[in-house]
């Protein structure tokens, strides 16, 4: 891209978004002048605005006839902009090439609060560079309207693409780069340092990301503005396998406003990391440490310090958790609404009893693959948690139809029940269906349909 072409009003080609061989590009409108493929790489090009009128007389007549038939052209600008607002980034770029009016409407700043790119083969770094340059024409060097960038699953995204976002998008509030395993800590640091309004960050599956922190320069220069804090409230680090307690300590110290934190399959996290977390992040409402095999009852004791603020907790497949940890949660987190304890084989009817008697507003509970939970535990649930809407008992060997009937007779709002691989009779399932008419039952009993 030459500087001259960037200074003219130009439109990124759909080839920027669609590879030339993709199904969405083989409709006759993608020409060889719009894109080229070199070793399978999608190359971004830019185009001048469509001409105001066509010169050839035959083409002009055809165009006039088509215009008479195009009712969409009769719509006012505000209606067209509303329609364009439902289009993804690639289709919006394509619409900008239809005619002069569509070009002006498609590049209305109100339509560019979000950039959404998907696909494993797309050259995301180049796409972000071209798009941000175009959006910076009215406000040099910055995209003041852009608030959301979603490039999940774009494996060719590198630090270079994140640097572009950090430099050009100071008003960014949401960034999702899940599955982009080529990005590193340094690029993420730049984004959080140069985008002070960032609230939502999804780096799930980014295996090289081990921490979230301000750059050293930002810590010095922006300390009066930031207070050395990051405004992130939602952070998803699922499958960041290299994250350790020390990294979690740094995250907690810098992201004190966290309300939603997901650490699924961060297998190196221990109870010590959770202790650091609870020191700094006292506003967490949703927390997932599922499949963190080193988290034990001591970790739940730390999590219980969130008290009534905690509404969602996932500890699935944390094999070191027993009734002791559940008792901590039940005693202090009385407003808990969702608990996923699937695969915690140390939980028994006593743990379910503590939970049912103290967390009476519980709406969703998963205690599947807990072989020590029986009908006795279900009875405690039925007599205390009347607002229960979702219950999973998958592979609970000690559950029978009697326990299900007690639940159905008391929890009328039940909407989902999972009893797959449980020895329950058809009569019990029919009883549930009669009393909980809106309930969807997931089962493995071929006689019940």
C-alpha positions as CSV (number, residue, x, y, z in Angstrom):
1,X,0.0,0.0,0.0
2,X,1.5,3.3,-1.0
3,X,1.1,6.5,1.0
4,X,-0.6,8.1,-1.9
5,X,-3.3,5.4,-2.1
6,X,-3.9,5.7,1.7
7,X,-4.4,9.4,1.4
8,X,-7.2,8.9,-1.1
9,X,-10.7,7.8,0.0
10,X,-10.4,4.1,-0.5
11,X,-12.3,0.9,0.4
12,X,-10.6,-2.3,1.7
13,X,-11.4,-5.1,-0.7
14,X,-13.6,-8.0,0.4
15,X,-10.5,-10.0,-0.4
16,X,-9.1,-8.5,2.7
17,X,-11.6,-10.6,4.6
18,X,-12.4,-13.5,2.3
19,X,-9.6,-15.7,0.8
20,X,-10.0,-15.7,-3.0
21,X,-11.1,-19.4,-3.0
22,X,-13.7,-19.1,-0.3
23,X,-17.3,-19.9,-1.1
24,X,-18.4,-16.4,-0.2
25,X,-16.0,-14.9,-2.8
26,X,-16.8,-17.0,-5.8
27,X,-19.9,-15.1,-6.9
28,X,-18.5,-13.3,-9.9
29,X,-17.8,-10.0,-8.0
30,X,-14.3,-10.8,-6.8
31,X,-11.9,-10.1,-9.7
32,X,-8.2,-10.7,-10.1
33,X,-7.6,-7.0,-9.7
34,X,-9.1,-7.0,-6.2
35,X,-6.8,-9.7,-4.7
36,X,-4.1,-12.1,-5.4
37,X,-3.1,-15.3,-3.8
38,X,0.6,-16.0,-3.2
39,X,1.2,-19.4,-1.5
40,X,-2.3,-19.4,-0.2
41,X,-2.0,-16.0,1.5
42,X,-4.8,-13.5,1.2
43,X,-3.4,-10.1,0.2
44,X,-5.2,-6.9,1.2
45,X,-5.9,-4.3,-1.5
46,X,-7.6,-0.9,-1.4
47,X,-9.9,0.6,-3.9
48,X,-11.1,4.0,-4.8
49,X,-14.8,4.8,-4.4
50,X,-17.1,3.6,-7.1
51,X,-17.7,6.1,-9.9
52,X,-20.8,8.3,-9.7
53,X,-22.0,7.3,-13.1
54,X,-21.2,4.9,-15.9
55,X,-20.1,6.2,-19.3
56,X,-20.9,3.5,-21.8
57,X,-24.5,4.1,-23.1
58,X,-25.6,0.4,-23.0
59,X,-24.3,0.1,-19.4
60,X,-26.0,3.4,-18.6
61,X,-29.4,2.1,-19.8
62,X,-29.0,-1.1,-17.9
63,X,-28.0,0.8,-14.8
64,X,-31.1,3.0,-15.2
65,X,-33.4,0.0,-15.5
66,X,-31.9,-1.7,-12.5
67,X,-32.2,1.5,-10.5
68,X,-35.9,1.7,-11.2
69,X,-36.2,-1.9,-9.9
70,X,-34.1,-1.3,-6.8
71,X,-36.5,-0.4,-4.0
72,X,-33.8,-0.4,-1.5
73,X,-32.5,2.8,-3.0
74,X,-35.7,4.5,-1.9
75,X,-34.9,4.0,1.8
76,X,-33.6,7.0,3.7
77,X,-30.0,7.1,4.9
78,X,-30.9,6.3,8.6
79,X,-32.7,3.2,7.5
80,X,-29.8,2.0,5.4
81,X,-27.4,2.6,8.2
82,X,-29.6,0.5,10.5
83,X,-29.6,-2.3,8.0
84,X,-25.8,-2.1,7.6
85,X,-25.4,-2.3,11.4
86,X,-26.3,-6.0,11.2
87,X,-23.6,-6.9,8.7
88,X,-20.2,-8.3,9.7
89,X,-17.0,-6.5,8.8
90,X,-16.3,-8.4,5.5
91,X,-19.9,-7.7,4.2
92,X,-19.7,-4.1,5.1
93,X,-16.5,-3.7,3.1
94,X,-18.3,-5.4,0.1
95,X,-21.3,-3.0,0.4
96,X,-19.0,0.0,0.2
97,X,-18.1,-1.0,-3.4
98,X,-21.6,-1.0,-4.8
99,X,-22.1,2.7,-5.5
100,X,-21.1,6.1,-4.2
101,X,-24.1,6.4,-1.8
102,X,-23.4,3.0,-0.3
103,X,-19.8,3.8,0.0
104,X,-20.5,6.9,2.1
105,X,-23.1,5.1,4.2
106,X,-20.9,2.0,4.8
107,X,-18.1,4.1,6.2
108,X,-20.4,6.0,8.6
109,X,-18.5,6.1,11.9
110,X,-21.4,4.7,13.8
111,X,-21.0,1.4,11.9
112,X,-17.4,1.0,12.9
113,X,-17.7,0.6,16.7
114,X,-16.9,-3.1,16.1
115,X,-14.5,-5.0,13.9
116,X,-15.2,-8.7,13.7
117,X,-12.8,-11.0,11.7
118,X,-12.8,-14.8,11.6
119,X,-11.0,-17.5,9.8
120,X,-7.7,-19.4,10.1
121,X,-6.3,-18.3,6.7
122,X,-7.0,-14.6,6.8
123,X,-4.0,-12.2,7.1
124,X,-5.4,-10.5,10.2
125,X,-2.4,-8.2,10.8
126,X,-2.8,-6.7,7.3
127,X,-6.5,-6.5,7.6
128,X,-6.3,-4.6,10.9
129,X,-3.7,-2.2,9.5
130,X,-5.8,-1.3,6.4
131,X,-9.0,-1.0,8.3
132,X,-7.6,1.2,11.1
133,X,-5.9,3.4,8.5
134,X,-9.2,4.0,6.7
135,X,-11.0,4.7,10.0
136,X,-8.3,7.2,11.0
137,X,-8.8,9.4,8.0
138,X,-11.1,11.9,9.8
139,X,-9.2,11.7,13.1
140,X,-5.5,11.2,12.1
141,X,-3.7,8.3,13.8
142,X,-6.7,7.3,16.1
143,X,-10.0,5.5,15.7
144,X,-12.1,7.3,18.3
145,X,-15.3,5.3,17.5
146,X,-13.8,1.8,17.6
147,X,-14.8,0.1,20.9
148,X,-14.8,-3.6,20.1
149,X,-12.3,-5.9,18.2
150,X,-13.1,-9.6,17.9
151,X,-10.6,-11.7,16.0
152,X,-11.3,-15.1,17.7
153,X,-9.9,-18.1,16.0
154,X,-7.6,-16.1,13.7
155,X,-4.5,-18.1,14.1
156,X,-2.4,-15.8,11.9
157,X,-2.8,-12.9,14.3
158,X,0.5,-11.9,15.7
159,X,1.9,-9.2,18.1
160,X,2.1,-6.9,15.0
161,X,-1.7,-6.9,14.8
162,X,-2.1,-6.2,18.5
163,X,0.4,-3.3,18.3
164,X,-1.8,-1.8,15.5
165,X,-4.8,-2.0,17.8
166,X,-2.9,-0.6,20.8
167,X,-1.6,2.4,18.8
168,X,-4.8,3.3,16.9
169,X,-7.7,2.4,19.3
170,X,-7.5,4.4,22.5
171,X,-11.2,4.1,23.1
172,X,-11.2,0.2,22.9
173,X,-13.4,-1.4,25.5
174,X,-13.6,-5.0,24.4
175,X,-10.9,-7.3,22.8
176,X,-11.4,-11.0,22.0
177,X,-8.4,-12.9,20.6
178,X,-9.3,-16.4,21.8
179,X,-7.4,-19.2,20.0
180,X,-4.7,-16.8,18.6
181,X,-1.8,-18.7,20.0
182,X,0.9,-16.5,18.3
183,X,0.5,-13.5,20.5
184,X,2.7,-12.9,23.5
185,X,2.7,-11.0,26.8
186,X,4.4,-7.9,25.4
187,X,1.7,-7.2,22.9
188,X,-1.1,-7.7,25.5
189,X,0.8,-5.4,27.8
190,X,0.8,-2.7,25.1
191,X,-2.9,-3.0,24.6
192,X,-3.9,-2.7,28.2
193,X,-1.4,0.2,28.7
194,X,-2.5,2.2,25.7
195,X,-6.2,1.5,26.0
196,X,-7.2,2.7,29.5
197,X,-10.9,2.0,28.9
198,X,-10.5,-1.7,28.2
199,X,-13.0,-3.6,30.3
200,X,-13.4,-7.0,28.5
201,X,-10.4,-9.1,27.5
202,X,-10.6,-12.7,26.2
203,X,-7.2,-14.4,25.7
204,X,-8.4,-17.9,26.1
205,X,-6.3,-20.4,24.3
206,X,-3.4,-18.0,24.0
207,X,-0.8,-20.3,25.4
208,X,2.0,-17.8,25.4
209,X,0.2,-15.3,27.6
210,X,1.3,-15.8,31.2
211,X,0.4,-12.5,32.7
212,X,-1.6,-9.3,32.4
213,X,0.2,-6.1,33.3
214,X,1.0,-2.6,32.4
215,X,4.3,-2.0,30.5
216,X,7.1,-0.5,32.6
217,X,6.8,2.8,30.7
218,X,3.0,3.0,31.4
219,X,3.5,2.3,35.1
220,X,5.7,5.3,35.3
221,X,4.1,7.8,33.0
222,X,0.4,6.9,33.6
223,X,0.4,6.2,37.3
224,X,-1.6,9.4,38.0
225,X,-4.2,8.3,35.4
226,X,-4.2,4.6,36.0
227,X,-3.1,4.5,39.6
228,X,-1.0,1.6,38.2
229,X,-4.3,-0.2,37.8
230,X,-6.1,-1.7,34.8
231,X,-9.8,-1.2,34.3
232,X,-10.5,-4.7,33.1
233,X,-13.6,-6.3,34.7
234,X,-14.0,-9.4,32.5
235,X,-10.9,-11.6,31.9
236,X,-11.0,-15.0,30.3
237,X,-7.7,-16.9,30.5
238,X,-9.1,-20.4,29.8
239,X,-6.4,-22.8,28.5
240,X,-3.6,-20.4,29.3
241,X,-1.6,-23.5,30.4
242,X,1.6,-21.6,31.3
243,X,-0.1,-19.3,33.8
244,X,1.3,-19.8,37.3
245,X,0.7,-18.4,40.8
246,X,3.2,-15.6,40.3
247,X,1.4,-14.5,37.1
248,X,-1.9,-14.7,38.8
249,X,-0.4,-12.5,41.6
250,X,0.6,-9.9,39.1
251,X,-2.8,-10.0,37.4
252,X,-4.6,-9.6,40.8
253,X,-2.4,-6.6,41.7
254,X,-3.0,-4.8,38.5
255,X,-6.7,-5.8,37.8
256,X,-8.3,-5.0,41.1
257,X,-11.7,-4.2,39.4
258,X,-12.2,-7.8,38.2
259,X,-15.8,-9.1,38.5
260,X,-15.6,-12.0,36.0
261,X,-12.5,-14.3,35.9
262,X,-12.2,-17.6,34.1
263,X,-9.2,-19.8,34.7
264,X,-10.4,-23.1,33.2
265,X,-7.7,-25.6,32.6
266,X,-4.9,-23.3,34.0
267,X,-3.4,-26.4,35.4
268,X,-0.5,-24.8,37.3
269,X,-2.7,-22.6,39.5
270,X,-2.7,-23.7,43.2
271,X,-4.3,-22.5,46.4
272,X,-1.5,-20.0,46.8
273,X,-2.5,-18.2,43.6
274,X,-6.1,-18.0,44.8
275,X,-4.9,-16.5,48.1
276,X,-3.2,-13.7,46.1
277,X,-6.4,-13.2,44.1
278,X,-8.6,-12.7,47.1
279,X,-6.2,-10.1,48.6
280,X,-6.6,-7.7,45.7
281,X,-9.8,-8.7,43.8
282,X,-12.6,-8.4,46.3
283,X,-15.4,-7.7,43.8
284,X,-15.4,-11.0,41.8
285,X,-18.9,-12.2,41.1
286,X,-18.1,-15.1,38.7
287,X,-15.0,-17.4,39.0
288,X,-14.1,-20.6,37.3
289,X,-11.2,-22.7,38.3
290,X,-12.5,-25.9,36.7
291,X,-9.9,-28.6,35.9
292,X,-7.3,-26.8,38.1
293,X,-6.2,-30.1,39.7
294,X,-4.1,-28.4,42.4
295,X,-7.0,-26.4,43.9
296,X,-8.2,-27.9,47.2
297,X,-10.4,-27.1,50.2
298,X,-7.9,-24.5,51.2
299,X,-8.5,-22.7,47.9
300,X,-12.2,-22.7,48.5
301,X,-11.6,-21.3,52.0
302,X,-9.9,-18.3,50.2
303,X,-12.7,-18.0,47.6
304,X,-15.2,-17.9,50.5
305,X,-13.8,-14.5,51.5
306,X,-15.8,-13.1,48.6
307,X,-18.8,-13.8,50.7
308,X,-22.2,-12.6,49.3
309,X,-20.6,-11.0,46.2
310,X,-19.9,-14.4,44.7
311,X,-22.8,-15.6,42.4
312,X,-21.1,-18.1,40.0
313,X,-18.5,-20.7,40.9
314,X,-17.1,-23.5,38.8
315,X,-14.8,-26.1,40.5
316,X,-15.5,-29.0,38.1
317,X,-13.0,-31.8,38.1
318,X,-11.0,-30.4,41.0
319,X,-10.4,-33.8,42.6
320,X,-9.0,-32.4,45.9
321,X,-12.2,-30.7,46.9
322,X,-14.4,-32.4,49.6
323,X,-17.3,-31.5,51.8
324,X,-15.0,-29.3,53.9
325,X,-14.5,-26.8,51.0
326,X,-18.2,-26.9,50.1
327,X,-18.9,-26.0,53.7
328,X,-16.8,-22.9,53.5
329,X,-18.6,-21.8,50.4
330,X,-22.0,-22.6,51.8
331,X,-21.4,-20.7,55.1
332,X,-20.1,-17.5,53.6
333,X,-21.4,-17.2,50.1
334,X,-25.1,-17.3,50.8
335,X,-26.1,-15.5,47.6
336,X,-24.5,-18.1,45.3
337,X,-26.7,-18.8,42.2
338,X,-24.6,-21.2,40.2
339,X,-22.3,-24.0,41.3
340,X,-20.6,-26.5,39.0
341,X,-18.9,-29.3,41.1
342,X,-19.0,-32.0,38.5
343,X,-16.4,-34.7,39.0
344,X,-15.6,-33.6,42.6
345,X,-15.8,-37.1,43.9
346,X,-15.1,-36.1,47.5
347,X,-18.5,-34.4,47.8
348,X,-21.2,-36.4,49.7
349,X,-24.7,-35.8,50.9
350,X,-23.4,-33.8,53.9
351,X,-21.8,-31.3,51.5
352,X,-25.1,-31.0,49.6
353,X,-26.9,-30.5,52.9
354,X,-24.7,-27.6,53.9
355,X,-25.2,-26.1,50.4
356,X,-28.9,-26.5,50.3
357,X,-29.5,-25.1,53.8
358,X,-27.3,-22.0,53.4
359,X,-27.6,-21.2,49.6
360,X,-31.3,-21.3,49.3
361,X,-31.4,-19.0,46.2
362,X,-29.4,-21.5,44.2
363,X,-30.7,-21.8,40.6
364,X,-28.2,-24.1,38.9
365,X,-26.3,-27.0,40.3
366,X,-24.1,-29.6,38.7
367,X,-23.0,-32.5,40.9
368,X,-22.6,-35.0,38.1
369,X,-20.0,-37.8,38.6
370,X,-20.2,-37.4,42.4
371,X,-20.8,-41.1,43.3
372,X,-21.3,-40.4,47.0
373,X,-24.4,-38.1,46.5
374,X,-27.6,-40.0,46.9
375,X,-31.4,-39.5,47.3
376,X,-30.7,-38.1,50.8
377,X,-28.8,-35.1,49.3
378,X,-31.6,-34.6,46.7
379,X,-34.1,-34.4,49.5
380,X,-32.2,-31.6,51.2
381,X,-32.1,-29.7,47.9
382,X,-35.8,-30.2,47.3
383,X,-36.8,-28.9,50.7
384,X,-34.6,-25.8,50.6
385,X,-33.8,-24.7,47.1
386,X,-37.3,-24.0,45.6
387,X,-35.9,-21.8,42.9
388,X,-33.8,-24.5,41.3
389,X,-34.0,-24.4,37.5
390,X,-31.1,-26.5,36.3
391,X,-29.9,-29.7,37.9
392,X,-27.3,-32.1,36.6
393,X,-26.9,-35.6,38.1
394,X,-25.1,-37.3,35.3
395,X,-23.4,-40.5,36.3
396,X,-24.5,-40.3,39.9
397,X,-24.6,-44.0,40.7
398,X,-26.5,-43.6,44.0
399,X,-29.4,-41.6,42.6
400,X,-32.8,-43.4,42.2
401,X,-36.2,-42.4,40.9
402,X,-37.4,-41.7,44.5
403,X,-35.0,-38.8,44.8
404,X,-36.1,-37.4,41.5
405,X,-39.7,-37.5,42.5
406,X,-39.0,-35.5,45.7
407,X,-37.2,-32.9,43.6
408,X,-40.0,-32.7,41.0
409,X,-42.7,-32.4,43.7
410,X,-41.0,-29.3,45.3
411,X,-39.0,-27.5,42.5
412,X,-41.8,-26.6,40.1
413,X,-39.6,-24.2,38.1
414,X,-37.1,-26.9,37.1
415,X,-36.2,-26.3,33.4
416,X,-33.3,-28.8,32.8
417,X,-32.6,-32.1,34.4
418,X,-29.7,-34.3,33.4
419,X,-29.9,-37.9,34.6
420,X,-27.8,-39.6,31.9
421,X,-26.2,-42.8,33.0
422,X,-28.4,-42.9,36.1
423,X,-30.5,-45.9,37.1
424,X,-33.9,-44.3,37.2
425,X,-37.2,-45.8,36.1
426,X,-39.5,-44.6,33.3
427,X,-42.2,-43.9,35.9
428,X,-39.9,-41.5,37.8
429,X,-39.1,-39.6,34.6
430,X,-42.8,-39.4,33.7
431,X,-43.5,-38.1,37.2
432,X,-40.9,-35.3,36.7
433,X,-42.5,-34.4,33.4
434,X,-46.0,-34.2,34.9
435,X,-44.9,-31.8,37.7
436,X,-42.3,-29.8,35.8
437,X,-44.0,-29.3,32.5
438,X,-41.2,-26.9,31.1
439,X,-38.4,-29.3,32.1
440,X,-36.1,-30.7,29.5
441,X,-34.9,-34.1,30.6
442,X,-31.6,-35.5,29.3
443,X,-31.5,-39.2,29.9
444,X,-30.3,-42.5,28.5
445,X,-33.4,-44.6,29.1
446,X,-34.6,-45.8,25.7
447,X,-38.1,-46.6,27.1
448,X,-38.8,-42.9,27.9
449,X,-39.6,-40.6,25.1
